[in-house]
């Protein structure tokens, strides 16, 4: 079935509606990754300065 141009314009839905949710999820994951890296580096620096290991 072939659609005419005016019928194609009326089509709604698809990935465009969910782009904002996936974008927000990606931003949140990136933010959590940066926080985890900061904690890891901070712990490593603290262990080096205090010369303590578990």
Secondary structure as UniProt FT lines:
FT   HELIX           5..9
FT   TURN            15..18
FT   HELIX           19..50
//
